[in-house]
Amino acid sequence: MKPDTPPAADDVATLHAMGYAQELSRTMGRFSNFAISFSVICILSGGINSLAQATSGAGGAALGLGWVIGGACTLLFSLGMAQIASAYPTAGGLYHWSSILGGRFWGWLTAWFNLIGLITVLAAVNVGTFSFFVGAFGPALGLQAGPLPQFIFMIVITGAQALLNHLGIKLTSRLTDLSGYLILFGVVLLTGVLLAYAPSHHVSRLWTFTNYSGPVGGGVWPKTSSLAFVFLLSLLLPLFTLTGSDASAHTAEETHDAARNVPRGIVSSVFWAAAAAWALSCAFVIAIPDMDQAAKQGWNVFFWAMDRLVPAPLKIAIYLILLIAQLLCGLAIVTSASRMIFAFARDGGLPLSARLKIVSPRFRTPAAAIWTSAVLAVAFTAYADAYSTVVSVTSIILYLSYAMPIAAGLFAYRRRWTTMGPWDIGPWFPVVAVLCIVVAAGIFYIGVQPPNALALTVMLAIFAVTLALWFAVERKRFKGPPIGAALTQRQVAITTVEAELDPAVG
């Protein structure tokens, strides 16, 4: 980062210069912007509910080394996105960046990929929360997993998350601020408890590879003789869990000093989440009573280990902390997804854009976009019961949406894109961009392997539908973010739009 950059331009003036009114309430500070992404990443959600992808894959090394590799890969994406976010601090950031740097089609495609990824990650996280709730409290409540209880749970909690978002970013950011502290506290507590109650400490497991594919691993991964391949499949755990730093970009129009605080939020949320997840996962591996028996448990491995290590009262207290953190994770994802919908609709990129871009004058939130994201996530779970497939689709499509603006930035860097923001990694950006493209291709390959072969079918269907829509309709209709004469025309409407909103809320 440049130490001698001039002070950031006024946030509202910057937004106006890009052709947008200050419709959302700009009340988030530096920590809140970090916390929204940290809450979406929420290692107490994906990092716990998806443990079987590692323990039933390549064993202890899948966690001890997997988090280091997965964290490094995701940090590359955060650096690339931060560079562009500093120059273009807008809601729906990735879509806007791709459009400006790569053209209308590239931006439109990025928007759809990111939006689909956000909806599927909301579905995956809330389904994971249901599974956790049943595993932690189901026996005491007489509740068992099943399609109907899961669907009802999804409706209730996703609806609550949408309602809290509807009531204003101040309320949401207070809750996600709390989530940030709660996640850190939960990690420290759980790490300490696991190490304290472990009958012995098996540190060497952290770099020990074991092939648990097939029946010996509870059938999480198909049987294969290639340990390297199993390890690659295990990387889906950190890669899936560490998605979500784009939430800092999506809330740029609600963040003070966005050109500086948004890139900081993107990078710091990934760094600290990866570090905390690695520490927690190492403690889990070291404390497991029997690694071979743990691998056989499949998706139940966390509860199996907790039942054997932690006293019941303390275990229940930890479960409550984890449940709250997971519920707040879903809350933050609704925030991120709704801002993406709002920003894309604002530029006419969605069906019913005129309705989806509506901002509540009272609460200064994109109300229609909020409830739309919630409804779509619930609907998705009605047709996507395989959690591992959801994880794979989410990982693939989100990382594609991260790589696309970075790739566009690579080709535009110092050519059409000459003005950088105050957060600038300088000549390292092209290097980071190339590495991101390579990693995104690797994630695509890993994510469509068995037992997630359905993910390839889903991805091909997404490609086919989006391309058909573009060439049949959107190529002529969609204009993209305002530039040139359209930018001038937008300036006329900005004053009118802002006058209709409640100034007391902003």
N, C-alpha and C positions, 0 to 999 in steps of 0.2 A: 504494500500500500504506500502511496506517495505521502511523505511526511509534510510536504510543503504545499499541498493543494489548497486553493482558496476556499473560503467558506461556501457551503452549499447554497444554491439559489433558493429563494422562497418556494416552499413546496407547492403552494397553490398556483403561483406564477408559472412554475415548471409544468404543472398539469394543464394549465390553460394553453401554454405554448404547444402542447401536444394535441390540443383540440378537445379537451375534456373538461367538464364542469366539476367542481368539488361537491359532488352529491353525497358521498359517504362522510361519516363523521371522523375527522382526523384527531384521534385522541391517544393513539398508541405510542409509547415511548420505546427506547432501545430494548429494554428487557422484555416488554410485551411482544415485540416483533420476534425476538429470539424464542420466547416461550410458546408462541403459536406453532412454530415449526417443531420445537422440541416436544410439544404435546402431540402433534401429529405423528412424529416418529415413534414416540412412546415405547421405549424398549421393554416396559412392563406389560405391553400388549403383545405385539408380534414376537418380541424376543422371548416371551414365555410360552405363548400359545403355539408357536411353530418350532419349539425345541426339537421335536422328533425328526425334523429334516436333517439335523446334525447328529443327534445321538443315535438315530437309526440309520445313519449314513456312513460317514467315515470315522465315527467314534469321537474320542476326546479331542483329537487334532482338528476336527471340523469346527470346534468352538474355540479352542486355544489359538489356532492359526487362522481359522476361517474368518473370525471377526477382524483380525488385523488386515487380511487381504480385502475382505468386503468393505471395511471401513475406508481403506485407502482408495479403492475404486470409487466409492460414493463421494469421497472428499474431492476427487478430481472434478466430478460433475458440479459440486457446490462452488468450486473455484471458478469454473467456466460460467455458471449462471450468475454468480456474484458480480463478475466483471461487466456483464451486460445489464444486470439489474441496476447497477449504479448509474449507467448512462440513460436508462429508460425506466424510471420508477413508476410503473403503472399497475393497476389491478389487472389480473389476467396476464401477468407479465410475459410468460413464455409465448403466448399467442402473439402479443404485440411485438416482441423481439423478433420472432421469426418473420412476421409480416414486413417489418421495416428493413430487416437485413437480408431476407431471402425472397421476398415477394408475396403476393396475395395467396397463391396456392400453397406455398410452404407454411405460411401463417395459418391458413384455414385448416390444413392437415394437422399441424401441431396442436391447434385448439381442440380438434376432435379427439386426438390421441390423449391429450392431457385430461380432457373432460371425462372420457371413458375410464381412464386410469383412476381418476379421483372418485368416480362413482363406484367402481369395483373395489377400491381400497376401503371406502366407507362400508360397503357391504361385507368385505372380508373381515374388517376389524370388529364390526358389530356381531357378526356370526361367531368370530373368535371369542368375543365377550360373553355371548350366550353359552358357548362350550365351556368357558372358564367358570361361569356362574353355576352351571349344572355340575361340573366337576367339584367345585368348592363347597357349594351349599345344597346341591340337589339331594343327596342322601338325607339330610336333616329335614328338608322341605317336602320330601316325597316326590321330587320332580325328576323326570327322565328326559333325555334328549330325544327329539323327534321332529319331523317337518312342521307339524302344527304348533307345538310350543315355541319352536324357533321363530316361526313366522309372526306369532303374536308378540314375542319378545322384541323382534325387529321393529314392529310397528310402534310399540310403546316407547322404546328407548330412542329410536331415530326421530320419532315425533317430538319427544322431549328435547332432544338436541336441536331440532329445528326451531322449536318455540323459544328456547333460550337465545338462539342466534337472532331471531326476529326482534327480540326486545332490546337490541342495541349492542354495539361493539364494546361499550364500556363494561357491560355485564359479562359478555363473552371473554373479554381480555382479562377481567379480574379472575374468572374461573380458570383460564389457561395459564395465568400467572401462578395461581395456586397449584395447578397441575405441574408446572415446571419444578416448583419446590417439592411437591409430593413425589414426583418421579425420582428426584435426587435422594430424598429421604428414604424412599422405598428401596432404592438400589443399595444404599449404605446399610440399611437395616437387614435386608435379605442376604446380602453378601456376608455380613458379620454373623448372622444366625447360622447360615450354612456351614461356615468355617468353624464356628464355636461348637456346634452339635455333631460335626462329622466324627465318626468313630476313628477315622485315620485320614491322612492327607496324601492323596496320590498325585503329586505334582507332575510326574512323568507322563501322565495321561494327556497333558496339554499338547504334547508333540508326538503322541503315539497314534498311528493310523491303524484302524481295524475295519475290515470290510463287513458291514452289517446289512448289506443288501439282501433282499429275499426274506425268508421266514425268520432267520436269526435276528432280524431287525424289525420284527412285527409286520413285515410286508409293506412298510412305508415306501421303499424303493424296490423295483424289480431286481431279481438276482442277476448280478454281473460279476465277472472275474476281474474287471478293471477297477482297481482302487482309486486311480486318478479320476476316473469318470464319476465314481461315487462321491469323491471330494468336491468335484465341480457341482454336482447336484446339491450337495450340502450347503454350498455358498448361497443358495436361494434364501436361506434363513437371514443372514446379515443384509443381503441385497434387498430383500423385501422389507425388512424391518426399518432400514435406514431411508426409505422413501419418505418424502413429505416436506423437505426443506423449501420447496416451492411455495409453501404457505406464506413464508415471509414476503415473497414477491407478490402474491395475490392480495395481500393486505397493505401494499405499498401506499395506496391512496388514503389509508387510515393511520399512517405512521408519520410521526414528526421526523424531519431531516432524513427523508426516505433514501436519498442518494447515498447516504453513509450507513444508516441503521439497517436497511434491508440487506445489503450484501453481508454485513456483519452477522445478521441473524441467520442467513443462509449457511454461511461457513461454520459459525460457532455451534449451531444446533447439531450439525452432522458430526463435528469433532467431538463434542462432549457426549453426545449420544453413543457414538462408537466406543469411546473410552470407557464410559460407564457400562455399556453392554459387555465389553470384553472382560472387565473386572468381575461382573456378576456371573457371566458364563464360566469363567475360570473357576470361581468359587463353587459353582454347581458341579462342574466336572471333577474337581478335587474331592468334593464331599460325597459323591455318589457311592453308596455302599458296595455295589457290584455293577461294573460297567456292562457286562454281558447280559445280566438280568434287566438292566435299565433299557438297553437297546430293544429288548423284546416287548417293552410296554407300548411302543409306538407313540401315538398322540397323547397318551396318558402319563408320559414319563415324569412330568413335573409333579403331579399329584402323588405318583408312586414314590418319588424321592422324598417329598415333604412328609408323607405318612410315616416314613421310616426314620426321619431325622429330627423333626421338630415337634415339641409338645403341643397338644391340641389347642390350649388357649392362645398361645403365641401364634400358632399356625392360622387360626381364624382371624386374628388381628391383622396378620400379613395379607391374608386373602381379601379382607375388606379394603385395605390400602390399594391392592392391585386392581380390584374391581372398580373403585372410584377413578383410578388413573385411566383405566380402559374406557370408562364411560366418557371421561373428559377428552380422551383421544378422539372419540367419535365426534364430540362437540366441535373440536378444532378442525376436523376434516370437513364437516358441514360448512364451516366458515370459508375454508379454502375453496371447496367445490362451488359454492354459491358465488364467490367473487369471480371465479372463472366464467361461470354462466353469465353473470351480469356484464362482464367486460366484453365477452364475445357477442352477446345480444346487443350491446350498446353500439356495435359496429355492424349490426344486421347479419350476424353469422349463423343465427339459429332460427328454426321455425318459431313463430309467435314471438319474435324478437321484441316487438313493441310492448308486449306484456312482461317478458322476462327481464327487461332492463328497468322496470319500474322500481323506484326507491321509495320506501315509506317516508313521507314528509315528517312524521312524528319521531320515528326511531332512527332515521337515516341509515337504514339497512336495505339491501336488495331482497325484499320480502318474497317476491315471486320466485326468484332464483333459489332462495333458501329452501322453500317448500318443494320446489321441483327436484332439487338434488336429493332430498330426503325420500320422496316418492320413488324416484328412479332406483335408489339404492335398495329399498325394500323390494321393489319389483324384481330386481336382479337376483335376489336370493331365492325367489320362487322358482328360478330356472337354473340355478347354479349351486347344487348341493355339495359338490366336491370341493372341499376347502383348498386342497393342494392346487387344483386347477385355477381357482380364483386367485391364489397367491401368484401363480405363474403368469397368468394373463396380466395381473396388476403390475408385476415387476417388469415384464417385457414392455408393456405399452407406456408406463410412466418413464422408464429410462429412454425409450425412443423419443418421448416428448421433451425430455431434458436434453438429449443429444441434438435434436433438430435445430433449435436456435443457436446452440454452440457451433454446430457445423456451418450454419449460415454466417455466423460471426467470423468463423475462420476465413471464409472466402471474401467477406466484406472488410476484414480488418485492415486498417490503414489504406483502404481503397475508397469504398463508399462510406465506410464507418471510420471517421477520422476524429470524432470528438468523444473522448472517454469521460467517464464519471470520476468523482473524487476517489473512488475505490478502484485501483488499477494495478494489475499484476504485471503490466508492461509486456516485454517480449516473451514472457512465459505463457501468455495466452494461446498462441498457436500450438505450442507443445501440448498444453493441457487439452486443447480442442481435439487434436489428433488422437490422443490417448482415450478421450471420452468416446469417440466414434468407434474405436477398436473394442472398448469394453462393452458398449451398447450392442455391438454385433455378437460378442461372446455371451451376453445375457440372453439375447434372443435364442441362440443355439441351445443354451442350457435349459431355458424355460420351456422348450417344446419337446423335451425328451420324456420317455415313459417314466412314471405313469401319467404324465401330463400331455400325452399325445393330443388330447382334446384341445389343449391350448393352441396348437398349431392350426387346427380347424377353425377355432374362434378367431385367431389372428388373421387368417386368410379371408374369413368372412368379413371382418372389419375392414381390411384393405379393399376388398371387392366393393362393399357398400359405399365406403367413403369416396373411392374413385368414381363410381357410377354417379353418385350425387354431384360430384364436382363437375364432371363433363356434361351431365344432363341438365343441371340447374345452376349450381353455384358459380360456375366460371363466368357466366354473364351477369348474374344477380349480385354477387358479393363484391363489394368495393374495397374492403379492408379498412385499416385505420386511416384517419383523415391525413391526407398529404396534399400539397399544392393548393388548388382552388378550394377543395373540400375543407382544408384546414382553415382557410379564411372564412368560409361559410359557417363553420362550427363556432367561431368566435362570436358571431352575432347571437347565437342561441344560448351561449353560456350564461349570460346575465339573466335571461328569462328563466332558465332551469334552476339556477341557484336561488332566485327570488321566491320560488314556490316552496322551498324547503324551510324547515323550522330552524332559524339561526341559533336558538338557545341550545340545540342539540350539538351543533358543530363546534 
